[in-house]
Amino acid sequence: MTQNIAANGGGVYQNEVPPSSTSRRGSNGVRNTIIAANLLTDNGINPDVSGTFTSNGYNLIGDNPYSTGFGITGDVVGTSDNPIDALLYVS
């Protein structure tokens, strides 16, 4: 996912379920995926991913300052201060 734009998690947004909620959410596993070079609208957070995820390995996350779940075997994860350029260009 690249060059998407949204207020939160320009690439992928996982809406958190409050602990008091009776709603159930399935696991959001991510494997062999590139999520980078996404954008935010005004006052947004986490340009590439936002929320809690389960990494199944070998992901490239360009800018992941606050989301959780990434960083296991094969993951390459950037931060706001040091984002990863996935070298994805659209002509």
N, CA, C and O atoms as a CHARMM CRD file, in Angstrom:
* protein
*
  364
    1    1 MET  N      0.84400  -1.15500   0.00000 PROA 1      0.00000
    2    1 MET  CA     0.00000   0.00000   0.00000 PROA 1      0.00000
    3    1 MET  C      0.89200   1.22100   0.00000 PROA 1      0.00000
    4    1 MET  O      1.79600   1.34900   0.82600 PROA 1      0.00000
    5    2 THR  N      0.63400   2.09700  -0.91700 PROA 2      0.00000
    6    2 THR  CA     1.41700   3.32300  -0.98100 PROA 2      0.00000
    7    2 THR  C      0.57800   4.44700  -1.57700 PROA 2      0.00000
    8    2 THR  O     -0.33500   4.21000  -2.36700 PROA 2      0.00000
    9    3 GLN  N      0.90100   5.65700  -1.18900 PROA 3      0.00000
   10    3 GLN  CA     0.27600   6.88800  -1.64600 PROA 3      0.00000
   11    3 GLN  C     -1.22300   6.96100  -1.35400 PROA 3      0.00000
   12    3 GLN  O     -1.98000   7.55500  -2.12200 PROA 3      0.00000
   13    4 ASN  N     -1.65000   6.35700  -0.24600 PROA 4      0.00000
   14    4 ASN  CA    -3.01800   6.52100   0.23500 PROA 4      0.00000
   15    4 ASN  C     -3.01400   7.69900   1.19400 PROA 4      0.00000
   16    4 ASN  O     -1.96000   8.09200   1.69400 PROA 4      0.00000
   17    5 ILE  N     -4.19100   8.26500   1.45600 PROA 5      0.00000
   18    5 ILE  CA    -4.27900   9.38000   2.39300 PROA 5      0.00000
   19    5 ILE  C     -5.52000   9.21200   3.26000 PROA 5      0.00000
   20    5 ILE  O     -6.60000   8.89100   2.76500 PROA 5      0.00000
   21    6 ALA  N     -5.34900   9.43600   4.57200 PROA 6      0.00000
   22    6 ALA  CA    -6.45700   9.35000   5.51800 PROA 6      0.00000
   23    6 ALA  C     -6.07400  10.09900   6.78400 PROA 6      0.00000
   24    6 ALA  O     -4.91000  10.45600   6.96900 PROA 6      0.00000
   25    7 ALA  N     -7.04300  10.33900   7.65400 PROA 7      0.00000
   26    7 ALA  CA    -6.77300  11.05400   8.90400 PROA 7      0.00000
   27    7 ALA  C     -5.91800  10.21700   9.84000 PROA 7      0.00000
   28    7 ALA  O     -5.03300  10.75500  10.50500 PROA 7      0.00000
   29    8 ASN  N     -6.15800   8.93000   9.91000 PROA 8      0.00000
   30    8 ASN  CA    -5.39500   8.03900  10.78100 PROA 8      0.00000
   31    8 ASN  C     -4.99300   6.80600   9.99300 PROA 8      0.00000
   32    8 ASN  O     -5.80900   6.22000   9.28200 PROA 8      0.00000
   33    9 GLY  N     -3.73300   6.41400  10.12200 PROA 9      0.00000
   34    9 GLY  CA    -3.26800   5.24500   9.39300 PROA 9      0.00000
   35    9 GLY  C     -3.51900   5.39300   7.90900 PROA 9      0.00000
   36    9 GLY  O     -4.34100   4.67000   7.34600 PROA 9      0.00000
   37   10 GLY  N     -2.83300   6.30500   7.27200 PROA 10     0.00000
   38   10 GLY  CA    -3.03800   6.55900   5.84600 PROA 10     0.00000
   39   10 GLY  C     -3.01000   5.29800   5.00300 PROA 10     0.00000
   40   10 GLY  O     -3.71900   5.20800   4.00100 PROA 10     0.00000
   41   11 GLY  N     -2.19000   4.31100   5.39800 PROA 11     0.00000
   42   11 GLY  CA    -2.12800   3.05000   4.67200 PROA 11     0.00000
   43   11 GLY  C     -3.13100   2.03700   5.20100 PROA 11     0.00000
   44   11 GLY  O     -3.95100   1.51100   4.44800 PROA 11     0.00000
   45   12 VAL  N     -3.06200   1.76700   6.51000 PROA 12     0.00000
   46   12 VAL  CA    -3.96600   0.79600   7.14400 PROA 12     0.00000
   47   12 VAL  C     -4.31600   1.30100   8.54200 PROA 12     0.00000
   48   12 VAL  O     -3.43400   1.67600   9.31500 PROA 12     0.00000
   49   13 TYR  N     -5.60400   1.30500   8.85500 PROA 13     0.00000
   50   13 TYR  CA    -6.08400   1.76100  10.15700 PROA 13     0.00000
   51   13 TYR  C     -6.84400   0.63100  10.84000 PROA 13     0.00000
   52   13 TYR  O     -7.81200   0.10800  10.28800 PROA 13     0.00000
   53   14 GLN  N     -6.40700   0.25600  12.03400 PROA 14     0.00000
   54   14 GLN  CA    -7.09100  -0.75500  12.84900 PROA 14     0.00000
   55   14 GLN  C     -7.79500  -0.02200  13.96900 PROA 14     0.00000
   56   14 GLN  O     -7.14800   0.46000  14.89900 PROA 14     0.00000
   57   15 ASN  N     -9.11700   0.06900  13.89400 PROA 15     0.00000
   58   15 ASN  CA    -9.89700   0.74500  14.92500 PROA 15     0.00000
   59   15 ASN  C     -9.91100  -0.11100  16.18200 PROA 15     0.00000
   60   15 ASN  O    -10.31800  -1.27200  16.14300 PROA 15     0.00000
   61   16 GLU  N     -9.47000   0.45900  17.29200 PROA 16     0.00000
   62   16 GLU  CA    -9.41900  -0.28400  18.55100 PROA 16     0.00000
   63   16 GLU  C    -10.81400  -0.41100  19.15200 PROA 16     0.00000
   64   16 GLU  O    -11.60000   0.53600  19.10700 PROA 16     0.00000
   65   17 VAL  N    -11.12400  -1.58100  19.71700 PROA 17     0.00000
   66   17 VAL  CA   -12.39000  -1.80900  20.39600 PROA 17     0.00000
   67   17 VAL  C    -12.18500  -1.51300  21.87100 PROA 17     0.00000
   68   17 VAL  O    -11.28900  -2.08600  22.49000 PROA 17     0.00000
   69   18 PRO  N    -13.00200  -0.62500  22.45600 PROA 18     0.00000
   70   18 PRO  CA   -12.84700  -0.33600  23.88100 PROA 18     0.00000
   71   18 PRO  C    -13.03700  -1.59300  24.72600 PROA 18     0.00000
   72   18 PRO  O    -13.84200  -2.45200  24.36700 PROA 18     0.00000
   73   19 PRO  N    -12.30600  -1.72200  25.85200 PROA 19     0.00000
   74   19 PRO  CA   -12.42300  -2.92300  26.69800 PROA 19     0.00000
   75   19 PRO  C    -13.83800  -3.20300  27.17400 PROA 19     0.00000
   76   19 PRO  O    -14.19200  -4.36000  27.40300 PROA 19     0.00000
   77   20 SER  N    -14.65900  -2.16200  27.32700 PROA 20     0.00000
   78   20 SER  CA   -16.02600  -2.34900  27.81000 PROA 20     0.00000
   79   20 SER  C    -16.98900  -2.78900  26.71000 PROA 20     0.00000
   80   20 SER  O    -18.14300  -3.10800  26.99700 PROA 20     0.00000
   81   21 SER  N    -16.54200  -2.81100  25.47100 PROA 21     0.00000
   82   21 SER  CA   -17.40100  -3.15100  24.34000 PROA 21     0.00000
   83   21 SER  C    -17.63800  -4.65800  24.25900 PROA 21     0.00000
   84   21 SER  O    -16.77400  -5.45800  24.61900 PROA 21     0.00000
   85   22 THR  N    -18.81600  -5.02400  23.78400 PROA 22     0.00000
   86   22 THR  CA   -19.11300  -6.43500  23.55300 PROA 22     0.00000
   87   22 THR  C    -18.75000  -6.84300  22.13000 PROA 22     0.00000
   88   22 THR  O    -18.90000  -8.00700  21.75700 PROA 22     0.00000
   89   23 SER  N    -18.27400  -5.88800  21.33900 PROA 23     0.00000
   90   23 SER  CA   -17.85600  -6.18600  19.96700 PROA 23     0.00000
   91   23 SER  C    -16.60300  -7.04600  19.99200 PROA 23     0.00000
   92   23 SER  O    -15.78700  -6.94500  20.90900 PROA 23     0.00000
   93   24 ARG  N    -16.45700  -7.88200  18.99100 PROA 24     0.00000
   94   24 ARG  CA   -15.26600  -8.71000  18.86100 PROA 24     0.00000
   95   24 ARG  C    -14.61500  -8.40200  17.52900 PROA 24     0.00000
   96   24 ARG  O    -15.29500  -8.16200  16.53200 PROA 24     0.00000
   97   25 ARG  N    -13.30900  -8.41200  17.52000 PROA 25     0.00000
   98   25 ARG  CA   -12.58300  -8.11000  16.29800 PROA 25     0.00000
   99   25 ARG  C    -11.62200  -9.25300  16.03000 PROA 25     0.00000
  100   25 ARG  O    -10.94800  -9.73700  16.93900 PROA 25     0.00000
  101   26 GLY  N    -11.56300  -9.67700  14.78900 PROA 26     0.00000
  102   26 GLY  CA   -10.62800 -10.72800  14.41300 PROA 26     0.00000
  103   26 GLY  C     -9.20100 -10.21500  14.41000 PROA 26     0.00000
  104   26 GLY  O     -8.96100  -9.00900  14.46600 PROA 26     0.00000
  105   27 SER  N     -8.27300 -11.12700  14.34500 PROA 27     0.00000
  106   27 SER  CA    -6.86300 -10.76700  14.30600 PROA 27     0.00000
  107   27 SER  C     -6.52100 -10.17100  12.95000 PROA 27     0.00000
  108   27 SER  O     -6.99900 -10.64500  11.91900 PROA 27     0.00000
  109   28 ASN  N     -5.70500  -9.14600  12.95300 PROA 28     0.00000
  110   28 ASN  CA    -5.26600  -8.52400  11.71000 PROA 28     0.00000
  111   28 ASN  C     -3.81300  -8.87500  11.47300 PROA 28     0.00000
  112   28 ASN  O     -2.90900  -8.11400  11.81400 PROA 28     0.00000
  113   29 GLY  N     -3.60200 -10.04600  10.88000 PROA 29     0.00000
  114   29 GLY  CA    -2.25700 -10.50400  10.58400 PROA 29     0.00000
  115   29 GLY  C     -1.74600  -9.89800   9.29100 PROA 29     0.00000
  116   29 GLY  O     -2.48700  -9.74100   8.32000 PROA 29     0.00000
  117   30 VAL  N     -0.45300  -9.55800   9.29700 PROA 30     0.00000
  118   30 VAL  CA     0.17600  -8.95600   8.12800 PROA 30     0.00000
  119   30 VAL  C      1.45200  -9.73800   7.83100 PROA 30     0.00000
  120   30 VAL  O      2.27000  -9.95900   8.72400 PROA 30     0.00000
  121   31 ARG  N      1.62200 -10.15700   6.57200 PROA 31     0.00000
  122   31 ARG  CA     2.80900 -10.91900   6.19300 PROA 31     0.00000
  123   31 ARG  C      3.23000 -10.54300   4.77200 PROA 31     0.00000
  124   31 ARG  O      2.39300 -10.36300   3.88800 PROA 31     0.00000
  125   32 ASN  N      4.55600 -10.42700   4.57100 PROA 32     0.00000
  126   32 ASN  CA     5.11200 -10.13900   3.24000 PROA 32     0.00000
  127   32 ASN  C      4.45300  -8.93100   2.59200 PROA 32     0.00000
  128   32 ASN  O      4.05100  -8.98300   1.42900 PROA 32     0.00000
  129   33 THR  N      4.34300  -7.84600   3.34400 PROA 33     0.00000
  130   33 THR  CA     3.59100  -6.68200   2.89500 PROA 33     0.00000
  131   33 THR  C      4.44100  -5.42100   2.97100 PROA 33     0.00000
  132   33 THR  O      5.23100  -5.25100   3.90000 PROA 33     0.00000
  133   34 ILE  N      4.27700  -4.54300   1.99600 PROA 34     0.00000
  134   34 ILE  CA     4.90300  -3.23200   2.02700 PROA 34     0.00000
  135   34 ILE  C      3.81100  -2.21000   2.29100 PROA 34     0.00000
  136   34 ILE  O      2.84700  -2.10300   1.53400 PROA 34     0.00000
  137   35 ILE  N      3.97400  -1.45200   3.38500 PROA 35     0.00000
  138   35 ILE  CA     3.06500  -0.35600   3.70400 PROA 35     0.00000
  139   35 ILE  C      3.95500   0.85500   3.95400 PROA 35     0.00000
  140   35 ILE  O      4.53500   0.99100   5.03100 PROA 35     0.00000
  141   36 ALA  N      4.06200   1.72700   2.96900 PROA 36     0.00000
  142   36 ALA  CA     4.98200   2.85300   3.05700 PROA 36     0.00000
  143   36 ALA  C      4.53700   3.98300   2.13800 PROA 36     0.00000
  144   36 ALA  O      3.75300   3.77800   1.21100 PROA 36     0.00000
  145   37 ALA  N      5.05000   5.17800   2.41100 PROA 37     0.00000
  146   37 ALA  CA     4.81700   6.37200   1.58800 PROA 37     0.00000
  147   37 ALA  C      3.34900   6.77800   1.54000 PROA 37     0.00000
  148   37 ALA  O      2.87300   7.28300   0.52300 PROA 37     0.00000
  149   38 ASN  N      2.63000   6.55500   2.64500 PROA 38     0.00000
  150   38 ASN  CA     1.24800   6.99800   2.74200 PROA 38     0.00000
  151   38 ASN  C      1.22100   8.36600   3.40500 PROA 38     0.00000
  152   38 ASN  O      2.22000   8.79200   3.98400 PROA 38     0.00000
  153   39 LEU  N      0.09700   9.05300   3.32700 PROA 39     0.00000
  154   39 LEU  CA    -0.01000  10.43100   3.78500 PROA 39     0.00000
  155   39 LEU  C     -1.13800  10.59900   4.77900 PROA 39     0.00000
  156   39 LEU  O     -2.03300   9.76000   4.87700 PROA 39     0.00000
  157   40 LEU  N     -1.07900  11.70900   5.52400 PROA 40     0.00000
  158   40 LEU  CA    -2.11000  12.04600   6.49900 PROA 40     0.00000
  159   40 LEU  C     -2.85400  13.29800   6.08800 PROA 40     0.00000
  160   40 LEU  O     -2.29800  14.17300   5.42500 PROA 40     0.00000
  161   41 THR  N     -4.12000  13.38300   6.48600 PROA 41     0.00000
  162   41 THR  CA    -4.81800  14.65200   6.40300 PROA 41     0.00000
  163   41 THR  C     -4.45200  15.43500   7.65600 PROA 41     0.00000
  164   41 THR  O     -3.70300  14.93100   8.49200 PROA 41     0.00000
  165   42 ASP  N     -4.95300  16.63600   7.80400 PROA 42     0.00000
  166   42 ASP  CA    -4.62300  17.48000   8.95700 PROA 42     0.00000
  167   42 ASP  C     -4.88400  16.77500  10.28300 PROA 42     0.00000
  168   42 ASP  O     -5.91600  16.12600  10.45900 PROA 42     0.00000
  169   43 ASN  N     -3.94700  16.90700  11.20600 PROA 43     0.00000
  170   43 ASN  CA    -4.04900  16.38300  12.56800 PROA 43     0.00000
  171   43 ASN  C     -4.16400  14.86100  12.64000 PROA 43     0.00000
  172   43 ASN  O     -4.65300  14.33900  13.64200 PROA 43     0.00000
  173   44 GLY  N     -3.73900  14.15000  11.63100 PROA 44     0.00000
  174   44 GLY  CA    -3.78000  12.70100  11.65100 PROA 44     0.00000
  175   44 GLY  C     -2.62200  12.11200  12.44300 PROA 44     0.00000
  176   44 GLY  O     -1.71100  12.82700  12.85900 PROA 44     0.00000
  177   45 ILE  N     -2.67100  10.79000  12.64700 PROA 45     0.00000
  178   45 ILE  CA    -1.58800  10.09700  13.33100 PROA 45     0.00000
  179   45 ILE  C     -1.16900   8.87400  12.52500 PROA 45     0.00000
  180   45 ILE  O     -1.97700   8.28500  11.80800 PROA 45     0.00000
  181   46 ASN  N      0.09700   8.50100  12.65100 PROA 46     0.00000
  182   46 ASN  CA     0.64800   7.29500  12.02100 PROA 46     0.00000
  183   46 ASN  C      0.35700   7.23300  10.52400 PROA 46     0.00000
  184   46 ASN  O     -0.65700   6.66200  10.12200 PROA 46     0.00000
  185   47 PRO  N      1.21600   7.80200   9.70200 PROA 47     0.00000
  186   47 PRO  CA     0.94600   7.86200   8.26600 PROA 47     0.00000
  187   47 PRO  C      0.81600   6.50900   7.56200 PROA 47     0.00000
  188   47 PRO  O      0.07000   6.39700   6.58900 PROA 47     0.00000
  189   48 ASP  N      1.52300   5.49000   8.03200 PROA 48     0.00000
  190   48 ASP  CA     1.45300   4.21700   7.31100 PROA 48     0.00000
  191   48 ASP  C      0.52900   3.20000   7.97500 PROA 48     0.00000
  192   48 ASP  O     -0.27400   2.57000   7.28600 PROA 48     0.00000
  193   49 VAL  N      0.61800   3.02500   9.27200 PROA 49     0.00000
  194   49 VAL  CA    -0.26700   2.10400   9.98500 PROA 49     0.00000
  195   49 VAL  C     -0.68800   2.72900  11.29600 PROA 49     0.00000
  196   49 VAL  O      0.05900   3.50500  11.89200 PROA 49     0.00000
  197   50 SER  N     -1.87900   2.39400  11.74300 PROA 50     0.00000
  198   50 SER  CA    -2.37100   2.88000  13.02900 PROA 50     0.00000
  199   50 SER  C     -3.15300   1.75700  13.68000 PROA 50     0.00000
  200   50 SER  O     -4.07900   1.21300  13.07900 PROA 50     0.00000
  201   51 GLY  N     -2.78900   1.40800  14.90200 PROA 51     0.00000
  202   51 GLY  CA    -3.51000   0.38500  15.65600 PROA 51     0.00000
  203   51 GLY  C     -2.62100  -0.77600  16.04200 PROA 51     0.00000
  204   51 GLY  O     -1.39400  -0.69100  15.98300 PROA 51     0.00000
  205   52 THR  N     -3.26400  -1.86800  16.44000 PROA 52     0.00000
  206   52 THR  CA    -2.57400  -3.06900  16.89800 PROA 52     0.00000
  207   52 THR  C     -2.67500  -4.14500  15.82100 PROA 52     0.00000
  208   52 THR  O     -3.76600  -4.45400  15.34100 PROA 52     0.00000
  209   53 PHE  N     -1.52900  -4.71200  15.44600 PROA 53     0.00000
  210   53 PHE  CA    -1.47300  -5.72000  14.39100 PROA 53     0.00000
  211   53 PHE  C     -0.70500  -6.93600  14.87000 PROA 53     0.00000
  212   53 PHE  O     -0.01100  -6.88000  15.88500 PROA 53     0.00000
  213   54 THR  N     -0.82800  -8.02800  14.14400 PROA 54     0.00000
  214   54 THR  CA    -0.02500  -9.22300  14.37800 PROA 54     0.00000
  215   54 THR  C      0.84200  -9.42800  13.15100 PROA 54     0.00000
  216   54 THR  O      0.34400  -9.73900  12.06900 PROA 54     0.00000
  217   55 SER  N      2.15200  -9.25100  13.32900 PROA 55     0.00000
  218   55 SER  CA     3.05200  -9.46800  12.20500 PROA 55     0.00000
  219   55 SER  C      3.33500 -10.95000  12.06600 PROA 55     0.00000
  220   55 SER  O      3.65200 -11.63200  13.04000 PROA 55     0.00000
  221   56 ASN  N      3.21600 -11.43200  10.85700 PROA 56     0.00000
  222   56 ASN  CA     3.59600 -12.80700  10.54800 PROA 56     0.00000
  223   56 ASN  C      4.92300 -12.82400   9.80500 PROA 56     0.00000
  224   56 ASN  O      5.29600 -13.82700   9.19700 PROA 56     0.00000
  225   57 GLY  N      5.63800 -11.69100   9.86100 PROA 57     0.00000
  226   57 GLY  CA     6.99100 -11.60900   9.34100 PROA 57     0.00000
  227   57 GLY  C      7.12900 -11.03700   7.95100 PROA 57     0.00000
  228   57 GLY  O      6.20700 -11.07700   7.13600 PROA 57     0.00000
  229   58 TYR  N      8.31800 -10.50000   7.70700 PROA 58     0.00000
  230   58 TYR  CA     8.76200 -10.02900   6.39300 PROA 58     0.00000
  231   58 TYR  C      7.91500  -8.90000   5.82800 PROA 58     0.00000
  232   58 TYR  O      7.52300  -8.92400   4.66100 PROA 58     0.00000
  233   59 ASN  N      7.63400  -7.90300   6.67500 PROA 59     0.00000
  234   59 ASN  CA     6.91200  -6.70300   6.26400 PROA 59     0.00000
  235   59 ASN  C      7.87000  -5.52900   6.21800 PROA 59     0.00000
  236   59 ASN  O      8.85900  -5.50000   6.95100 PROA 59     0.00000
  237   60 LEU  N      7.58200  -4.56000   5.36000 PROA 60     0.00000
  238   60 LEU  CA     8.28400  -3.29000   5.35700 PROA 60     0.00000
  239   60 LEU  C      7.25500  -2.23400   5.71100 PROA 60     0.00000
  240   60 LEU  O      6.29900  -2.00900   4.96900 PROA 60     0.00000
  241   61 ILE  N      7.45700  -1.58800   6.85100 PROA 61     0.00000
  242   61 ILE  CA     6.57100  -0.53300   7.31700 PROA 61     0.00000
  243   61 ILE  C      7.38300   0.75500   7.31200 PROA 61     0.00000
  244   61 ILE  O      8.33600   0.88400   8.08000 PROA 61     0.00000
  245   62 GLY  N      7.02600   1.70300   6.46700 PROA 62     0.00000
  246   62 GLY  CA     7.82200   2.90500   6.27700 PROA 62     0.00000
  247   62 GLY  C      7.92500   3.79300   7.49400 PROA 62     0.00000
  248   62 GLY  O      9.02300   4.21700   7.85300 PROA 62     0.00000
  249   63 ASP  N      6.80300   4.08800   8.14300 PROA 63     0.00000
  250   63 ASP  CA     6.76600   5.00400   9.28100 PROA 63     0.00000
  251   63 ASP  C      5.78200   4.44500  10.29800 PROA 63     0.00000
  252   63 ASP  O      4.56900   4.49500  10.09400 PROA 63     0.00000
  253   64 ASN  N      6.30300   3.92200  11.37700 PROA 64     0.00000
  254   64 ASN  CA     5.47800   3.25300  12.38600 PROA 64     0.00000
  255   64 ASN  C      5.82000   3.76800  13.78100 PROA 64     0.00000
  256   64 ASN  O      6.42900   3.04300  14.56800 PROA 64     0.00000
  257   65 PRO  N      5.43700   5.01200  14.10400 PROA 65     0.00000
  258   65 PRO  CA     5.85100   5.54500  15.38900 PROA 65     0.00000
  259   65 PRO  C      5.08700   5.00000  16.59800 PROA 65     0.00000
  260   65 PRO  O      5.65100   4.94200  17.69100 PROA 65     0.00000
  261   66 TYR  N      3.83200   4.60200  16.43600 PROA 66     0.00000
  262   66 TYR  CA     3.04600   4.21700  17.60400 PROA 66     0.00000
  263   66 TYR  C      2.29400   2.89800  17.48100 PROA 66     0.00000
  264   66 TYR  O      1.84000   2.38000  18.50100 PROA 66     0.00000
  265   67 SER  N      2.14000   2.33800  16.31100 PROA 67     0.00000
  266   67 SER  CA     1.41100   1.07800  16.17000 PROA 67     0.00000
  267   67 SER  C      2.21700  -0.05600  16.78000 PROA 67     0.00000
  268   67 SER  O      3.43400   0.05400  16.93600 PROA 67     0.00000
  269   68 THR  N      1.54500  -1.13900  17.12400 PROA 68     0.00000
  270   68 THR  CA     2.22600  -2.27900  17.73300 PROA 68     0.00000
  271   68 THR  C      2.05200  -3.53200  16.88700 PROA 68     0.00000
  272   68 THR  O      1.14500  -3.62900  16.06000 PROA 68     0.00000
  273   69 GLY  N      2.94700  -4.48800  17.11900 PROA 69     0.00000
  274   69 GLY  CA     2.84400  -5.78300  16.47700 PROA 69     0.00000
  275   69 GLY  C      3.90600  -6.04600  15.43300 PROA 69     0.00000
  276   69 GLY  O      4.09200  -7.19100  15.02100 PROA 69     0.00000
  277   70 PHE  N      4.61400  -5.00500  14.99400 PROA 70     0.00000
  278   70 PHE  CA     5.63900  -5.19400  13.98500 PROA 70     0.00000
  279   70 PHE  C      7.01300  -5.24900  14.65100 PROA 70     0.00000
  280   70 PHE  O      7.21300  -4.69900  15.73400 PROA 70     0.00000
  281   71 GLY  N      7.94900  -5.91600  13.99100 PROA 71     0.00000
  282   71 GLY  CA     9.31000  -5.98200  14.50700 PROA 71     0.00000
  283   71 GLY  C      9.80700  -7.39700  14.72600 PROA 71     0.00000
  284   71 GLY  O     10.83700  -7.59600  15.37100 PROA 71     0.00000
  285   72 ILE  N      9.08300  -8.39800  14.19400 PROA 72     0.00000
  286   72 ILE  CA     9.54700  -9.77700  14.34300 PROA 72     0.00000
  287   72 ILE  C     10.42800 -10.14200  13.14500 PROA 72     0.00000
  288   72 ILE  O     10.79000  -9.27500  12.35000 PROA 72     0.00000
  289   73 THR  N     10.76300 -11.39200  13.02200 PROA 73     0.00000
  290   73 THR  CA    11.66600 -11.88000  11.98500 PROA 73     0.00000
  291   73 THR  C     11.35100 -11.32300  10.60600 PROA 73     0.00000
  292   73 THR  O     10.24100 -11.47900  10.09700 PROA 73     0.00000
  293   74 GLY  N     12.33300 -10.67700  10.01600 PROA 74     0.00000
  294   74 GLY  CA    12.21400 -10.18600   8.65500 PROA 74     0.00000
  295   74 GLY  C     11.53900  -8.84200   8.50300 PROA 74     0.00000
  296   74 GLY  O     11.56600  -8.27800   7.41000 PROA 74     0.00000
  297   75 ASP  N     10.92400  -8.29300   9.56100 PROA 75     0.00000
  298   75 ASP  CA    10.27600  -6.99200   9.45100 PROA 75     0.00000
  299   75 ASP  C     11.32500  -5.88600   9.37600 PROA 75     0.00000
  300   75 ASP  O     12.34500  -5.94000  10.06400 PROA 75     0.00000
  301   76 VAL  N     11.07000  -4.89000   8.54100 PROA 76     0.00000
  302   76 VAL  CA    11.87900  -3.67900   8.44600 PROA 76     0.00000
  303   76 VAL  C     10.92700  -2.54100   8.78000 PROA 76     0.00000
  304   76 VAL  O      9.96700  -2.29600   8.05000 PROA 76     0.00000
  305   77 VAL  N     11.19100  -1.84200   9.88700 PROA 77     0.00000
  306   77 VAL  CA    10.23600  -0.86800  10.40100 PROA 77     0.00000
  307   77 VAL  C     10.91300   0.48600  10.59800 PROA 77     0.00000
  308   77 VAL  O     11.92600   0.58900  11.29000 PROA 77     0.00000
  309   78 GLY  N     10.34900   1.50900   9.99100 PROA 78     0.00000
  310   78 GLY  CA    10.87000   2.85800  10.14600 PROA 78     0.00000
  311   78 GLY  C     10.11700   3.62500  11.20900 PROA 78     0.00000
  312   78 GLY  O      9.10100   3.16400  11.73000 PROA 78     0.00000
  313   79 THR  N     10.62900   4.80000  11.52400 PROA 79     0.00000
  314   79 THR  CA    10.00800   5.69400  12.49800 PROA 79     0.00000
  315   79 THR  C      9.81400   7.06700  11.85700 PROA 79     0.00000
  316   79 THR  O     10.25200   7.29900  10.73000 PROA 79     0.00000
  317   80 SER  N      9.16400   7.96300  12.57000 PROA 80     0.00000
  318   80 SER  CA     8.97900   9.32400  12.05500 PROA 80     0.00000
  319   80 SER  C     10.31800  10.01200  11.83000 PROA 80     0.00000
  320   80 SER  O     10.48900  10.74600  10.85700 PROA 80     0.00000
  321   81 ASP  N     11.26300   9.77600  12.72600 PROA 81     0.00000
  322   81 ASP  CA    12.58800  10.38600  12.59200 PROA 81     0.00000
  323   81 ASP  C     13.44800   9.69800  11.54100 PROA 81     0.00000
  324   81 ASP  O     14.35700  10.31400  10.98500 PROA 81     0.00000
  325   82 ASN  N     13.16900   8.43200  11.26500 PROA 82     0.00000
  326   82 ASN  CA    13.97600   7.66400  10.32700 PROA 82     0.00000
  327   82 ASN  C     13.07600   6.73600   9.49800 PROA 82     0.00000
  328   82 ASN  O     13.14700   5.51600   9.64900 PROA 82     0.00000
  329   83 PRO  N     12.23100   7.30300   8.62200 PROA 83     0.00000
  330   83 PRO  CA    11.33100   6.45800   7.82800 PROA 83     0.00000
  331   83 PRO  C     12.08700   5.62100   6.80500 PROA 83     0.00000
  332   83 PRO  O     13.17500   5.99300   6.36400 PROA 83     0.00000
  333   84 ILE  N     11.51000   4.50300   6.43800 PROA 84     0.00000
  334   84 ILE  CA    12.08100   3.62100   5.42600 PROA 84     0.00000
  335   84 ILE  C     11.49300   4.00400   4.06600 PROA 84     0.00000
  336   84 ILE  O     10.27400   4.06600   3.90500 PROA 84     0.00000
  337   85 ASP  N     12.35200   4.25400   3.10900 PROA 85     0.00000
  338   85 ASP  CA    11.91100   4.52900   1.73900 PROA 85     0.00000
  339   85 ASP  C     11.82200   3.19800   1.00400 PROA 85     0.00000
  340   85 ASP  O     12.83800   2.55100   0.75300 PROA 85     0.00000
  341   86 ALA  N     10.62100   2.80000   0.66700 PROA 86     0.00000
  342   86 ALA  CA    10.39800   1.51700  -0.00200 PROA 86     0.00000
  343   86 ALA  C     10.73600   1.56900  -1.49400 PROA 86     0.00000
  344   86 ALA  O     10.63000   0.56300  -2.19600 PROA 86     0.00000
  345   87 LEU  N     11.14000   2.73700  -1.96800 PROA 87     0.00000
  346   87 LEU  CA    11.49400   2.93200  -3.37700 PROA 87     0.00000
  347   87 LEU  C     10.34700   2.57700  -4.31900 PROA 87     0.00000
  348   87 LEU  O     10.55900   2.00600  -5.38800 PROA 87     0.00000
  349   88 LEU  N      9.13300   2.92500  -3.90500 PROA 88     0.00000
  350   88 LEU  CA     7.94100   2.71600  -4.72600 PROA 88     0.00000
  351   88 LEU  C      7.58600   4.02700  -5.39300 PROA 88     0.00000
  352   88 LEU  O      7.25200   4.99600  -4.71300 PROA 88     0.00000
  353   89 TYR  N      7.65100   4.07200  -6.68600 PROA 89     0.00000
  354   89 TYR  CA     7.38300   5.29400  -7.41900 PROA 89     0.00000
  355   89 TYR  C      6.28400   5.05600  -8.44000 PROA 89     0.00000
  356   89 TYR  O      6.26200   4.03900  -9.13400 PROA 89     0.00000
  357   90 VAL  N      5.37600   6.01300  -8.51400 PROA 90     0.00000
  358   90 VAL  CA     4.29300   5.95800  -9.49000 PROA 90     0.00000
  359   90 VAL  C      4.58200   6.99900 -10.55000 PROA 90     0.00000
  360   90 VAL  O      4.83000   8.16200 -10.23200 PROA 90     0.00000
  361   91 SER  N      4.55100   6.59500 -11.80000 PROA 91     0.00000
  362   91 SER  CA     4.84600   7.55400 -12.86900 PROA 91     0.00000
  363   91 SER  C      3.58900   8.20400 -13.37900 PROA 91     0.00000
  364   91 SER  O      3.64800   9.04000 -14.28100 PROA 91     0.00000
